[in-house]
Amino acid sequence: MAEQADAFDSVVGATPDIDHFCSSSAWALPAQRAFSPEATPWIYAHGEAVIALMALPMGPERVEAMPLEAGWGLAAPFAGQAPDQMAELLHRMWSESPIQIDAVHLSGLRLRGVWMDAVARRFHSSHHLAVWGGCERRIAQLNGGVEGYLGRRSAKFRASLRRAVRRADSVGVQYDYLTHGDPEQIYDRIQAIEAQGWKSAEGAGIDEGLTRTFYREIIERLLERGAFRGLFVRQGDEDIAYVFGGLWRSLYRGLQLSHRRDAAELSPGNLAQWSLIQHLMAEGITVYDLGTDMPYKRRWAELEFNTVSLSLFPRSGDFDPFAVNESE
């Protein structure tokens, strides 16, 4: 299984115009296992091309296909270098499928990118095409060292960050940067912070349910591959904040960041981000993908990467996705 995942990720790495980390096995497989364990894998491989989808029942007589990670719409289902050929492979995959697939949903596509164009060319005459959703990531360049990075931030941001660092130094704040370790111990530390964190208080934490399972498996996979990067902010003997993510070649993909509510006056989230960035720079990492857009991320990042989803419905089918119930 590990060899298959590595082979798949190698093809993903050569695929243009996609979110490589979130299309890789490190993200997509834990998502499928945690959130859609009942799904039937619907995967087509042909030479150096792979289309990775899953089939899910959407009613008593209806089955639809979607990417292995269907919740956030980050993962692209295509792994390969020839978009037109792969759009043809998708058509063949669908027409020759041993199970009835009533609709196909594709995520992680650039609106005016090569994959959207290729699929539209192949399917527009035989299928309804519906573009929907949208996912915007925030990305920071880490080249140019500390001064280069800070030079791309606002004066207000730089001043606030320096004040936070001075205040933290004055009370003995320390930082643990981790590239390896026992996954259980690392996740226990994360969960201890999460249980007292602002995310958990707002019902958005990763300390319970399927989300807890999802991130636990991601951490295990990243540690196995030597791709885990995490940092804990400590005051005395207590962890007060964490940040973690994974490497994809020269890119670091941030996954989660949180801090204890009772430590908020120290700006522990900012301290975690800044210490992490400096460690990544020292390793030669040149890009930090902060993930799905949130207001605070815009202060840390200057670039964006946007994708949408595309749904395909056969024109000859009984189901019309655009029908309006005139009786309402």
N, C-alpha and C positions, 0 to 999 in steps of 0.2 A: 504493500500500500504506500509506503514512504517513497519507494522508487517511482511509482506511478505519479504521485503528487509532485515529485521533483521534475519528472519529465513534462508534466502538464505546465508547471510554473516556468519551465524553460521556454515553452512555446508562448506563454503569456508575456514573458519578458521581451519577446521579439514582435509583439503585436502593437501596431501603431494606434495612437489616438484613443487610448482607454486609461482608466484608473488601474494601474498594474497591481498595486497592493490589494485592493478590494476585489479584483478579479482573480486573485491567486487562491490557492488551496488554503492558505493560512487564515483567510477571512471567509471565503464562500462555504467551505465544508463545515466549519463550526456553526455557521448560520443555518445551514440546512438541517443539521442534526439537532440543534436546539429549538428552532422555531417551526420546522416542517418535517418532523421525523416520519410522518405518514406518507410523504411524497414518494412517487416512483421516479427514480433517476431516468432522465430522457437525454442521453448523451450520444453524440455522433462524432466519431473520430475517423479521419481520412488522411493518411500520411502525416504531414506536419500541421494539420488543421483539426481543431476540436471545437465543437459547439456543446456547451454545458448548460443544460436546462433540467427542470424537474416537472412532472405532471401531477396536478392536484385536482381532486374532484371539487367542482364548484356548484354542485347540485346533484339531484338523483340521477340525471342522465347527461351530465355535462362535465367535461374534463378540459382544463386549460393548462398550458405550459408557461413557465416563467423561470428566470434565473435562480440558481441555487440560493442566492441571497436576495430575497424579494422584498424585505421590509423597508430598507433605506433607499433602494434603487441605485446603489453605488457600483455594483458588479456588472461588467459587460459579459455576455454569454459567449462572445467570440474570442478564440485564441488562434491566431494565424496571421499571415501577411498579405493575403489576396482577398480583399473585401468582396469583389464581384463573384469570385469563385465560391466564397463561403456563403454568400447569399443564395447561390444556386444549390449548395449543399444543404442549406436550411430548407429550401423548397423540396429537395429530394427526401430529406429526413422526415418532413411532415407528410408528404404524399405516400411514403413507404412505411410509415409508422405502424407497428403491430397493434397499437392501441389508438382509439379514436381521440384525436386532439381537436377541440372545437375552436380554440383561439390560442395565439402565441403572444406573449408579452416579453419585450426586450428592454432591458434597462441599461444605464451606463453609456448611452450614446451621445456623442456631440451633436447638437442640433443641425449644424451644417458640416458635419464630419464625414469621413469616408464610409463609415459603417451605415449611417443613416441613409446616405445617398445610394449605396449599393443595394440595401434592402428595399428602398423605395422603387428603384428601377426594376427590380425583379418582381415585386409583388403588387405594384400599383394597379395593374390591369385586371388582376384576379381577386384582390382582397381590398377590404376597407382598411385604411391606415389611420390610426388615431395617435397623435402626439400628446403626451400629457406629463404631468409632474414636473420635476425640475429639481436638481440638486446642485448646489453651489458649494465648492470647497474653497478654503482659504489657504494659501501657500506662501511660505516665506523663503527667500533666498538666504543662504548662510555663508555665501562667499564674501571675501573681503575681511574676514575676521570680526572681532568684536566691534571695532570702530566702523567697519563697513556696514555691519548690520544696524548698529545704532544710528548711523547716518541716514538710513532709510526710514527711521521712525521720527515722530514729531518731537519737538522740543519739550512739550508737556509730558509726553510719555517718558522721555529720557530722564527728566527731572524727577518724576514720580518714582521711577524704577531705582534711581540712585538713592533717594531718600529711604525707600523700603530696604535696600541692601544695607545701608548704614545702620538703620534701626535694628535689623536682624543681627548684624555683627555685634552690636552693642549688648545684646542679650544672649549671645552665645549660640545662635542658630547654626546647625550643621547640616550637611547634605550627604546622603548615601546614594551613589550612582551604581546601578546594577546592570551587568551584562550577562550574568549567569546566576544560578542559585537553585534552591529547591522550590518548585512551583507552589507547593502547599504552603510553605512558610511565606513566600512572597504574597500569595493571595490572601493569607490570613492577615498580614499587615495592611494590605489594601482594604480588606473588609472591616478591620477595626477602625480605620479612619472613616470609611463610608458610613458606618453605623452612627457616627457622630457628625456627619457632614451635612452641608447645605443641600446637596442633591437628594440625599435620602429623605430629608425633611420635606422636600417638595415632591416626593414620589417619583423622582427621576434617577435614583441611585442604581448601582449594580450589585446591591447587597441581597437581592432576593429574586426568586422566580427564574424564568428562562434566561434573562439577561445575565444573571450570575453564572449560570451554566455556560453560556456562550463565551464570556470573557475568560472563564477559567480554562476552557479548551484552547482558546487563542494563545494565552500565556504559555501553556504547555508546549504548543507547537512552535512558538517563537523561541523558547528556551532550547528545545531540541535542536533547532537549526542555528543556534548562536545569533539569532536576529532580535532577541528581546533587548529593549533598552528601557530602564525605569529609574526613577529617582524619588527618594523619600526626603522630606524636610523634617528635621528633628529639632526639638527644643528640650534640652535636658535628656531624659530617658524616654521621651514621648515622641512618636510620629505625629506630625500635625498636618501633613499634606503629602500627596503623591501625584506622580504623572507617569504614564507608561505608554509604550507603543512598540512598533517594530520596524526593522530596516528592510528596505527593498533596494539593493545595490547602494547607490549614493543618496537615497532618499530615506528620510525617517517619517513614518506615518504615525501621528499621535492618535491614541485611542481613547484614553480617559484621563481626566484631571479632576481632583477634588481636594477639599481640606476640611478640617474640623471647624465647626461654627465658632467655638470658643476661642479660636486663634485668629479670627478674621482681622483683628487690628494690625497684625504683622504682615498682611498681604501675602499669605503663604502660597497662594496659587501663582502669583507673579514671581515669587522667589523660586518656586519649583520650575516654572517655565524658563527663567533666565539661567539658572544653574544647568538645567538640561541642555539648553542651546549651546552653552559654552563647552560642555563635554562633547556634544555632537561635533562641534567645530574642530575640537582637538582630534577627533577620530577621522576627520576629512569628509564628513557628511555635508553635502552642499545644498540640500533642499529639505524643508520641513513642511510637510502637509499636515495642517492642523485639523483637517476633516471638515465636516459640514458647517456651513457658515453660521456664526453666532456673533453678536455685536462686539464682544471683547476680543475675538480673534482678529478683527480688522486692525486693531492696534498693533498686533504682532506680525502681521503678514501684509504683503503688498500685491500679491498676485491672486488670480482666481482660476478655477477650472470648473466648468459647468457642463452637466449632462442632463438629458431628459430620457423619458421612456417612450417606447413605440409599441402599440398593440396592433395585431393583425387579425382580421376577421374575414373568413371566406365570404365572398359576395353571394355565393350560391347556397349558403347555409340558411336554416330557418330562423336563426337568431340574428336580429338586427340591433347592433349596439347603439344606433342613432335614432331608433324609433321613439316617437313621442306618444304617450298614452293620451289619446284625445278625449277620453272619458273623464280625465281629471279636471 
